[in-house]
Amino acid sequence: MTKTVFETQFEDIPVFKRGKVRDVYDLDDKLLMVATDRISAFDVVMADPIPEKGRILTSISLFWFEVMKPIIDNHVITGDVDKYPEVCRPYADILEGRSMLVKKTYPLPVECVVRGYVSGSGWKSYQASGEICGIKLPDGLKESDPLPEPIFTPSTKAELGEHDINITFENVIEMLGRQRAEQIRDLSLQIYKKGAEIAEKNGIIIADTKFEFGLDENDNLILIDEILTPDSSRFWPSSSYRPGGPQESFDKQYLRDYLNSVNWDKNPPAPQLPQEVVKNTRHKYEEALQALAGRADAS
């Protein structure tokens, strides 16, 4: 049976924070991260959830975190509810499949965006200036063209309800120092390239994605939040890829396209989503899960 979770309320576990999609709870030296079925577009949370989306995102993230361990460690302690602290047990039916017990970290204040193709806001920037985040690109690129090499195009990490702002690598150096900035840039590119190779074998192009890093209690850099999901990435089916315009997608671009079609001004409140849009968005997330992680339907 499909269970939809828009927001969680665990009365005996203190809330650490609520993000656009995740409810995070404080367990002293650990955090309980719960992926709800909320969905955001243009940094605004929709009023209509996408059933089982949180479980799909969690399955994909757990898959990729494990795959990337040879490159960098991550914040996941376990996704097995049976191994959670006793205080979580009353909520096991909600937590099953949509939550992770993770290490507390100091998150770095940078969204680590990697682009392998020119699309989305990157395409708009390229049209305006021939550059993305200060990186000069070849002349004559078409929308959705592959870049000669993937590029690191960081942004600020906006608060809930605000918009991320693209910044240059020099800005990241000013924020974090050259050594740390180069470390997260190089790791982001390495993770993207490995993920893109695996996805390509499964019929998916990862056009772009974003990563987040944090420092653990020993000042070690680790991957946090989510990784290579339809919420944090632009996924295109290889079979229908044709450069020169927008692409079909396995991600929330379908939702963005719908919202653009109704001329929403991208400010709250978001318009109500037709059931067809909700159903189709969920189907695209399920397709991504099946293709990337080789898993059965999350429901």
N, C-alpha and C positions, 0 to 999 in steps of 0.2 A: 504493500500500500504506500502511495506517495505521501510523504509528510513535508509540508512547507513550513519553513522556519524564517520568519521575517526578523524577529529580534528575540534574543534570549534574556531571561531574568532568573538568575540563580541567587536566591535571597541570602544564602549563607556564604557566598563567595564574593569578595569585593571586586567591583569593576575596575579594571586598570585603564581601559579606554574603549571607546566604540569608534570604529572607522567606517568607511563607506560600505564595506562588505563584512568585516570581521568584528565580533565582540570579543574583547580580550579581558581575561580575569586574572587577578593577582593571587598567586599561591606562594607567597614569601619569596623564595629564591628561584621560582619558576613562574611561567605564565601558561594559562590555558587559552589557546587561540581557537575560536569557534567561527567557522565559515558559514554565515547565514545564506539565505537565498536572495538577499538584496542585490540589486544590480545598479550600477551608476553609469551615466554617460555624460560627457562634458562636465565631469566633476559634480554632478547632481545625482542624488539617489532617487531612483524611480519609486513611486508609491506601490507599484505592482511587482511582487517577487517573481523569480523564475524557479519553479519547483525543482528541488534536488540539486540546484546549481552549486550549493556549498559542498555537497558530497563529491560532485564531479571535480571541483577545483582542488579539494583536499587530496583526492586520489591522484590527480595529475602531479601536484606538487610533491607528494611523497615519492612518487615514481622518479621524478627528476632529481630531487635531493639525493636519493640513493645513487643514481647514475653519476652525479657530479662529485661524489665524495673523493675520488682520486685527485680531483683538481683542488677542491676546497671543502672544508667541513661546514656544517650547517647547524642551525639552532634546534633541530628536532631531537627530542628525547625519545618520544614514542607516539604513535598514533593508535595504540592499542588501549582502548578504554579500560580493560581489565587491569592495566598496570598504572592507572591514574590514582592519585591520592584518594583516600576514603571519602573526603568531602564531596568528591565528584560523582560518587556512585548513584545517588538519587536521580541524577540527570543522564544516566547512561544511555537511555533510549534516544535522547536528543543528540548527545555527543557522538554516538556511534557513526563512524564514517565521515563526519564533518568537522573533526577537531584534531588538534595536535597539542601535546604537552611539550613546551619548548623552554630553552634556556633564556634567562633574562640577559639582555645585552644593552649596550649603548649604541643606538642606531646612528649611522652617519647621515648627515643632513643633505644627502644627494641621491636623486633618482638616477641610476646608472643605465641609461638608454643606449642600446646598440641597434644600429640600422644596417641591414644588408641590402635593402631595396629603397628606392625613393618613393615615398607614399605618405599619405596623411599630412600632418603639419610640416613634415620634412619636404614634401612636394611643394607646398605653398611657399615655404622659405626659399627653396631652390628657384622657383619661378620668379620670386621677388629680387633675389640677390645672387643666385648662382652658388649659394653657400647654405650649409646647415650648421648651426652653432659655431660659426666662425671657420668651418672647414670648407675650403674651395673645392668644388666638384667639377668634373668635366662638362664642357658645353654639350648641348644637344641631347641631354637625357630626356626620355619620355616618362610619363607617370607610370610607376610600378616597374621601371627598369632596375636590374641588379646594379649595385655599385661595384666599382673595380675591386674594392676590399670593404668588408664591414667597417663602420665608423662608430666611434664612441661620442654620443651627443647628449651630455648630461643635462639634467634640469633640477630645479629646486624641488623640495618635497613640501607640497602645500598642505595647509591645515584643511580640515573638513569644510567643504563649501567654497574653498578657494581654488585657484587654478595653478598648476605647475608652470614655471617659467623656464624656458630654455636658457642655458648658460654655456659659456665656453670652457674649454679645459683649463685655461688660465684662471678662470673664476674658481674652479675646483682646487687648483693649487693654492690660491689665496685662502680658501676655506680650510683645507686639510693639510697643507704642506706638500711639497713635490713628491716625496717618497710615497706617501699614502695615496695621493692622487694617481700616480703612475701604477701603483699596485692595483687599485680598483679598476682602472681603465684596462690594464692588461688581463686581469682575471675576467672581467665582463666580456671582453672579446673572445677569450679562450672558451668560456662557458657557452657563449652564443654559437661559436663555430662547431663545437661538439654537438650541441642540441640541434643545430640546423642539419648536420650530417645525418643524425639519427632520424629526425623528422622526415628528411627527404626520402629516405629508404621506405618510409611509410606513407608516401604520397602527399606530404604536407611541406609547404614552403613557410619558413618562419621569416616573415618580412622584417619585423623589428620586435623588440622586447625590452623590458626593463627589469633590473635587478636592484635589490637592496642589501646592504652590508651592515654589520654591526660588530662591535668589539665585545668579547666575552669578559668574564671576570679576570682572566689572565692577560687581557689586552690582545688576544688573538683575533684576527679578522675572520668572520664567518658569514655565510649566506643566511639571510633571514627573510621573513614574510612569506612570499610565494615565489614560484619559479616556473617560467615557461608555460603559463596557463592562458586560456582564452581571455582572461581579464587583464593580463599584463603583456599580452603579445598580439601581433597581427598574424593570423594563420590563413594561408591560402591553399586550396587544393591544387596540386601540381597539374592534374588532368585538365583543368580549365584555365591555366595561367596564360594570359596574353597581355604583354606589356602594351602601354599606350592608353591606359585608362584605369579606373577602379577595378578591383578583382572580387570574385566571389570569396566568401570567407567562412571560417569555422569559429569566428570570435564575435565580439559584440559590435563589429562594424555594421552588421545587419540592423541592429537596434539603432545605431547612430544614423544610418541611412533613413530609417523610418521617421526618426525625430526631425531630421532635416526636411523630409517630405511634407511635414505638417507645419513647417515654418515656426517651430518653437524658438523662442529667443534665448534658450540655454540658461535661463535663470529660474530658480524655484518659484512656484511649484512645477514639477514636471507634468506633462499631460498623461492622462490615463492610457495604458497600453491595451490595445485590442487583444483578445484571447489568441488570435492567430499569431500575433507578434510574439506573445509570451511562449506559445507552443513552438514556434519556429526557432526562437532563440535557444530554448532548451535543447532542441534537436541538434543544433549546431555545436553546442557544448558537448553533447553526448558523442557526436561524431568525432570530435577532437580527442576525447578520452579513449575511444575505441581504437582510433588510428595511432595515437602516440604511445599509449601505455599498454595496448593490447588487452584491455580489460573489458569485461562485460558491462552492459548498461548499469550505471550507478544506482538506478532505482531497483 
